[in-house]
């Protein structure tokens, strides 16, 4: 399976860097009390009031206007309109002498969880981790919009995916009809995120996934990444 390369967008070589994240929410259509939305230009999902995906909650619908809570802020979005919410956080530099947590002193002190991964012969990156405390083998894939997995893997992990929202998962190899939901907790090494959007293939056996768990952008965009000399370093400030 061919993977898209980690682009220079993610290279962090500054001594003090600013990590900016943005959420874009576009309302494509409203019908019968449901809204078809595009979140971050990668996932078109039909949601109902009360549903939440990756920090975006649909509160209610009135006519052709949908009220959203996006990371705690209220936004009214009409059909055809898009809202962009952007936040920035400061992270401290990598300490080459440390293999684990980096602690900086002074007013800008931050704790950093960090892990480095060497590419295999094909240039791909794999790492062990957990989803909801169940061990999995992740294939890091910047071409995947979410954490994506086969139906068999979703059953193994115990995800109630059939109660999820119908969606199209985009991977480096193509689009896969899936169920979308939220993984309560995802960990790789000491890096841990909660409520991460994930998709489970609707098909009983999807050869596009080959029983791999793709660690896609719904996880990766919430942490820092840098790539140098075949080593991918992932870090999280906390």
Secondary structure, DSSP 8 states (H G I E B T S, - for coil): -------GGG---SSSEEEEEEEEEEEEEEETTEEEEEETTTEEEEEETT-EETTEEEEEEETTEEEEEETTEEEEEETT-EEEEEEEEEE----TT-SS-EE--STT--EEEEEEEE--TTS-EEEEEEETTEEEEEEE-TT-SSEEE-HHHHHHHT--GGGSEEEEEEETTEEEEEEEEEEEEEEETTEEEEEEEEEEESSSS-TTTTT-EEE-HHHHTTSEEEEETTEEEEEEE-
